[in-house]
Amino acid sequence: MTTALEMEDDSNKERQQAELLDKIHSLSDLELAVLLSLIAREHCLISTEPDFVQDLSKELCLTAVKTFGLTPVIVPCHSQMTLDEFAAALLVPVTPPSSPQPNNNNNNNNNNQQNYHSHRSVPSGSGSYFSSKPNNVVPGSSSSAHPPPASQQQQQQQPPATQIANVVLAQNLDHAPRAVQIQALELLRTRRLFTRTSVQAAPKQFLFVAVVGAESGGQARVTHHLNDFLYLAHWHDSEDGFAYLEEQAEQEVWAGNSRMGMGMGMGMGIAGMGNNDNTNGNGEDEDESPYIKAGTGIDIDADRTSIDSGSSVVKRGVGSMANSGLIHESYHSALSGPLAASRHGALGAPVNLSPQFTFHSNDPTAVNATESGPPLFSESEIAHLANLAQNSVSVDIDVRRYQMNIVAFLRMHRAVNGGITPQATKHFEQLMRSLAPLHGLDFVTPALVGLAAKKVYLHRIEIVTPERERSMQWGSELAAVEAMLEGVGPEEVIEDVLGMVAVPQ
């Protein structure tokens, strides 16, 4: 009996592990960068071209809610930003659980409604150390029968409770004043936010993302100490698209077309009753299809056809695991698996027509996530991956030597002026361990070490100026050094080092 139960338990664990790996293999580059940061409980820098920083911030915002069930906030930074403005932008109102409405006509319905609301909660990971206090009720008062006047209610109303968002997206953080960036570093180090009136503690699941615009990943960076504190860097190419934003746009277009088609169909049914020719109500020829958006010339049928065909494939930008190197090339086939199709719409499956998120033009930080469904990853699954990375992954001595050789070669590279810090080596170790469970491995391979090096040192490596290049001390010509360093960035340095260091067999 014991053997049978153990075999069944092992089978369930293997099935759950396989399902978790299927989820991981369906993730996009951005989602993988966020997942790796959550696993290590560290923070990251994500960059793209300057013209697409806002789109990247919105995409990360949707990723936080839809993929991980976390409460995000976008903090637009600028050169005139004050400390108070930055601190206030990090806070979001605490969402209290919905209270049941009384129903005196039907006790059963009232009980069902209470049970329904008792199971409602804020999204996973949005808990806080600060909770809103219930309004005090004086015993013996009949406030429900005789509510107090509006002025008295306003006096009794408490200010809304706030908390630090689970995911802080610091948009254009490199534009913020140095004092603001230092305050951000203090928040990451202490997990506390000190304001003039209170001290706010960061939630258990807390991720700070510096969203920076640059011409390349190696050029995206913030102040020196904050830059070194960030766990990894990821460059998002705008040509890879913004999957959630595009998915939301398709849903909005489809919803608008459906409403317009219904209204125009009803109008044509009434106005065209008994009239089968191709003329309109004024007797003029009507060459265009009745299903043309007013003033746009867009064929609604064509739009609907393109959306239907688009729903049968994985959302654009998800194939990044085959391109960026966060997941090894042997896992390319996982992108076309059944879970990837189920996430983003199977053939013929209806798309949810009600958009779940709205970005208000007058408030770029406002996101309506109250209608969102369950996230793809739960907090327990992230904790499981973190436990595997910390306690179940082994590093062979040859692989460890390979890692240390990469660090030494980076530090001694003639184009490097700095950035190979002890903090970077610590993050290097964390990331290569965190990558192993994402591949279903309990050991680190040399390929994972190379991938981790590309992500950890991309934003850290400082390229030396020609005047300070070390060979200048021995009589090298400045023009020759300038020619040697031309076009050399952190990406080229890392590739050069990975090509020089011998890979263990």
N, C-alpha and C positions, 0 to 999 in steps of 0.2 A: 504493500500500500504506500509506504513511504517513497519507494522508488518511483512509482507511478506519479505521485504528486510532485516529486522533484522534476521528473521529466516534463510534466505539464507546465510547471513553473518556468523551467528553462525554455520551453517552447514559446510561452507567452512573452518572455523577455526578448527572445530573438525576434519575434514578430513586432514588438514595440520598437526595438532598435532598428529594424528594417523600415518601419513606417517613418521613424524620425530621420533616417538617412534620406528617404524619398523626399521629405519636406526640405531638407537641406539642399538637395540637388536641384530643387525647383526654384531656388532663390536667385535673385539678381545680384550684381556686383554690390550695389548700395546696401541691399539687405544683408549680404555676407559681411560687409564692413561693420554694420551696426551689430550683427550677431556676435562677431568676434570681440567687439568692444564690451558687449554685455556679458559674455562668458568670462572675460578677464576682469570685469568691473573697472575698466579703464575708459579713457576718453580719446577722441580721434579728431583728425582734420580731414575734411573732404573738400575737394576743389574741382572747379570746372572753368570754362571760359567766362570772362566777366559778364558777358551779355546773358548768360544763362544761370546766374547765381540765384535769382528769385525762383526760377523754375526748379532748380535743384533743392532749394529750401522747402518748397511745397511738396516735392516728391518725397523728401525725407520725412516731412510731417505726416503724409499719408502712410508711409512705411511704418512709422512708429505706432500708429493706431491700428492699421489693418493687419500688419504682420506680427506685431509684438504686443498689442493691446496696451500701449503706454500713452500717457498724456503728454503731448508735445506743446511747445510754444516757440514761435519764431521771434527772435530779437533782432530787429534791424539796427545795426551799429553804424555810426557816422562819426566824423571827426570832432563834432561839437558835443558828443554825448557826455552826460554827467554821471557821477557815481549813483546818485539817487535814481536817475532815469534808468540806468542799467539794472539796478536792484529791483525796481518796481516791475520792469518788463519780464523778469524771471518768474513772477508769481502768477498763479492761476487760481480761480475760486475753487474751493472744495465743493464737490458735487454731493449733496446729501442724498440719502436713499429716499425714494419716493414714498410718501405717506398714503395709506389707503383712504379713499373717500367714503364717508358713511353712506349707507343705503338702508333706510328704514323700511322700505317696501319688501325687501327680500333678504332675509338673514343669510340664506345660502349663498346668494350672490356676493354679499358682503364678506362672508368667510372666504370665498374663492378669491375675491379681490385682495384680501389681506394676505393670503398665501402667495399670490402672484407677486405682490410688492415685497414680501419678505425675502424672496429669492432674487430680487433685483439688486445689483451692486454696480459700483463704478468699474471701469475696465481694469483688468488684471495689471497690477503694478502701479496703480495710481493712488495707493494708500499713502497716508501722511501721518506724521507725528502730531499734526495739528488737526483737530476736528472742531466742527462748529458746535457750539453749546446750545442745548435746547432751551427754548423760552421757559422761564419759570412761571408756574401756574400757582396762584394763591389758593390754598385749600379752602373749600367752601364757596368759592366764587362761581358765578354762573356766566362765565365769559362766553360759553358756546350759545347760550340763549340770548344774552344781551351783550353783544360785542362792544368794546370801548370805542369812543369816537376816533376818527381818522388821525387827529392830531396826537392823541394819546398813543395810538398804535405806532406812529412814527417815532415817538420818544422811547417806546419800549423796544423798538427794533434794534438789534445788534448789528454792528458792521459785519459784512460777510467775511467768513474765514478764508484765508488764502494759504497756499502751499507752493513750494518750488515745483515746477513741472518735472515729470520724469525724464523728458528729453528736451534739452535746451539747444536750440539751433541758432547759434550766434552768427547771423548773416553779416558778411563783410567785417568780421572781427578785426582783421588787419587794419581797417580804417579807424577803429576806435582809439581814443587817446591811451597813452601808456598806463595811466592810472586805472582806467577801466580794465585793461588787460591784466594788470596786477591783481585787481579785485577778483577777476575770473579765476586766476591762479590760486588765490586764497580760498575761493569757494571749492575748487577741486581738491585742494590739499586737506582742508578741515571739514569739508562737507557741511559747512555752516555759512549762512548769509547774514551779515550784520548790517542792520539798517538803523536809522535814527531812533526808531521806536520799538524795535523788536529784534529777535534773533530767530531766523528760520533754519530748520534742519532739512537737509536734502532727503528725499525718500529713499527707501531701501534700494529700489532699482532706479539708478540715476545715471544719465548719460549726457555729457556735454560735447557738442559737435561744433567745431569751428568751420563754418561754411565760407570758403574764400574763393575769390575769383583771381585767376592767374593764367598766363599763357601756357604753362606746363605744370605738372605736379611738383617738380623740383623747385619752382619759383614760388609756390604757395607756402607762406609761413607767417607766424605771428612773432611777438616779442620772444627774446632768447629763452628765458626760463620757462615761460608757458609753452613754447614750442617743444622744448625737451621733455615736458611733462606729458605731452600728448602721446598716446600709445602707438597709433599707426596713422598713416596717411594714405588716402585713396584718391586717385584722379578719375573723374567721370567725364568721358568724352560725350559731348552733346549729340554726336551722331548715333550713339547707342540709344538715345531717346529717353523719355521719362514715362515709364510704363503705367504707373497709377494715374498720372495726369491725363495721358492719352485714353486710358480706359474710362476715366470719368467724363472726358469730353465726348467720347462715343456714346455713353449713356445719356448725356444731356441732349446730344443731337437726335438720338433715337427717340427720346421722350418728346422733344419738341416736334419732331416729324410726325409722331403718332398722334399727338393732339391736333396738329395742323391738318393731318390727313382726315381725321374724324370730322373736324369742323367743316373742312372744304367738301368732304363727301356728302355731309348732310345738306350743305348749301347747294351743291350741284344736283342732289336728288330733288330738291324743291324747285329750284329755278329751271332745271332742265326737264321737268316732267312733261312728257309728250313731245319733246323736242330732241330728235335723234341726229340732227345735222351738226356740223362743226362750226356753229356760230354761237356767239355769246348773246346776252340779253339785248344788246343793242343792234343785233343783226350783223355784226362784224365777224370776219373770219377769226378763228381762234386756233392758231397753229401750235401753240405750246400746250404741253400736257397740263391737265388741271392740277397735277401734283407737282407744281413748281413753287418754290418758296417765293413769296411776294417780294419783288424788288431784288432778288438775289440771282435768279437764273439757275438755281441748283435743283436738280431733279431729285425729288424725295425718294422715288423708287430706286434710283441709282445709289443714293446714300444708304438706304436700307439694305440693298444688296451687298454693298461693300462692308457694312457693319456685320451682316450675317456671316460673310466669308471670313472676316477678321476674328469672329468669336470662335472659330474652329482651330486656332493656332495659339501657341503660347504668346503671352503679351510681349510686345516689342521691347527689347532691352533685356529680356530675361536670359538670352543666350550668352550673357557675359561670362558665365563660368567657363565657357570655352575660349575666352579671349584674355581675361585679366590675369589669370594665374592664381586666383584665390583658391581654386579647386583644380586638381591635377587634370591633365588632358585625358586620362583614361576614364574620366567621368563625364565626357561629353554626351554620351548616349543617354545619360540620366535626364537630360533636359526634355527629351521627348517622351518621358514616362507618363503613366496614367495620372499621377498626382499633379504634374504640371498642367495637363489639360483640364483637370477638374478644377484647378484654382482659377483659371482664366477663361473658362467657358468651353464646353464641349460642343461638338457639331450639332447644330439645331437647338442647343439649350438656350432658353430665354435669358436675356441680360436684365438685371435689376434696373428698372427705369427711373427709380427715385434716387437721385444723387445723394450720397451720404455725407459729403463734405462740401462746404461752401467757403471760398476765400473771398472775403469782403474787400472791395477795392479801397475803401477808406480805412481799413484796418487789416494789414497783411498778416497779423498774428491770430486773427479770428478763424477758428476752424470748428465747424459743427460736427462732432463725432458721436452725438447721442444716439444715432440710428445705426451705428456700426455693429456688425455681427461679431462672432467670436474670433479672436486673433488666430493666426496660423500657428504661432508658438506660444506656449504657456510659460509662466514663470518657473514651474517645476521642471519643464524640459530644458530650459536654459541652465537651471541649477544642476541638472543631471550632466549636461555637457561640461560645465565648469568642474564638477567633481571628477569626471573622467580625465580631463586635461591635467588636473592637479595631482591626482592620486593613482591613476591607472596607466599613464603614459611613461614609458621608459626611454632613455636616451643612451645609446651605445657609446662606448668610449671613442670609437673612430668618428662617429657623428659629432660628438662633443669636440673633438679635436678639429674637425672641419669647421664647426661654428666659430671656435676661437681663432682659427686661421683667417676666416673672413673678417673678423673684427680687427685683427692685427694688420691685415693687408689694407683695409679701409683706412685705418689710422695712419699708415705709412704712405698712402698714395700721394704722389707729388701734387695732384690737383686739389687735395683736401686740406682745408685750413682749420677745420674743427667740426664738432657735432658728434663725434664718436665717443659718447659719454658713458659713464657707468649706468645711468638710468636707461640709456638706449640698449645696453647689453642685457639688463634685466627684462626689458620689454621684448627683446629678441628671444630670450628664453621662454617667456610666457606665450608669445605668438606661435612659435613652432610647436609648442605643446598643445595649444588650442586648436591648431590646424589638424592634428592627428585624428581626434574623434570625428571631425567632419568628413573624414575619408573612411571611417570605420576601422581605424588602426589603433593599436595600443602601443605603438612605438613611433619614433620620429625618423623619417627617411631623409637622406641628403637633399632630395627635391623639395621637401617641406622647409628645410633650412634655407634654401635659396629663395623660396617664395617669401618667407618671413623677413629675410634681409631686404627685399625690395620694398616691403611695406613699412618696415620700422625706420629705415634710414632715408627714405625718399625726402621727407621734410626736414631732416636734421643736418644732412651733409652741407657744409659751407665750402663753396669753391674759392680757392685762393685767388687773390689779385696777381697779375703778372709781376708787379713790383716786389711782392713778398714771396714769390715762389722760391723754394729753397736752393735751386741751382743758381739763382742770381748771386748767392754768396761766393760762388766759385767762378764767376766771370762769364756767365751766360749772357747772351745778348737779349735785350728786352724785346726786340722785334721777334726773335725766334720763340721766346716764351709766350708772347701774345699769340703767335700763330699756333702754338701747341695747345693753348687753352681755349682757342676759339671754338665755340659750339659745344664745349664740355659742360655738362650739368650733372646733377646727382644721379640721374638715370644712367648716363654713360659711365660714370665712375663705378656704380654697382655692377653693371654688366661687365666692365673691364675686370673687376676683382673676381667675380664669379668665374670668368674665363681663365684667370691665372691660378686660382686655388685648386689643388688636386682634389677630385671627388673620391671619397672612399668607395671601394668596390664591395 
